[in-house]
């Protein structure tokens, strides 16, 4: 038995759950999870925040935020593609399109048919806005009580990220995080402390304009990538099309364009986060099951423990017919191993 086998099992279980959840109705939630940064764990104070961010006129920024967001929100409710495109960044439009196409969906039909209703800003109190990237990005923060899922209502920060392109502000993404365990942060948000917004990553505008990914084609095989990278940031590209960024988190992404039978490629750069612990790390690429009863199959992994140096690189791996056949519960042979970017250690 090898060490970290339990990690692969856990990733497989996550894949099964993600495959079930990856429906058009969950598109907005998936996009938010993709963008989630676990900001409550990232409280690094910037040495000179005034040099990184611009504090704009707050009343004008609030008006801009609410005009763009409310138009965007209504475009989803009314199914207006034109209004949605006019208020959504180019990068996000392509990411949404690729997300749906990569699961054999039809864009934009599936997006508008079952997308979830976005929160109403009238249920939140405005905290403040910051500009970044020389005034071409903006982050606006609100605070309010929100009930997520079956849990009780709790006070959350609601952050909206905007990009200025084509002469107008457009929404790129929103994120929300619970403040229940962050009493000091909650207190300062209530006081509209703009210094706090400059200090913590989760409230900050982008420091660069988001790159618009290339349009992907329909997948041969639906693929998922799972990363658990505490204390590390990872920039990744799969098959030259699917681009991903993971920041000190555990997250699953759909692979744009999916995976292919035969040769596939993956490249990634791993950067350590200063001052943070770096325990075990895991990267796994899976083919997602499309036939009822089948199981996901891991075709690539990179698993290390805290004593190892996390090194990126470019790797080529092959998905064989045997990989696909082994997804069936009727498969009687020995399941093929994934490509190991780092040799697995024997369990002691």
Secondary structure by P-SEA (a helix, b strand, c coil): cccaaaaaaaaaaaaaaaaaaccccaaaaaaaaaacccccccccccccccccccccaaaaaaaaaaaaaaaaaaaaaaccaaaaaaaccaaaaaaaaaaaaaacccaaaaaaacccccccccccccccccccccccbbbbbbbbbbbcccccbbbbbbbbbbbbcccbbbbcbbbbbbccccaaaaaaaaaccaaaaaccccccccccccccccccccccbbbbbbbbcccbbbbbccccccccccccccccccccccccccbbbbbbbbbbcccccccbbbbbbbbccccccbbbbbcccccccccbbbbbbbbbbbbcaaaaaacccccccccccccccbbbbccc
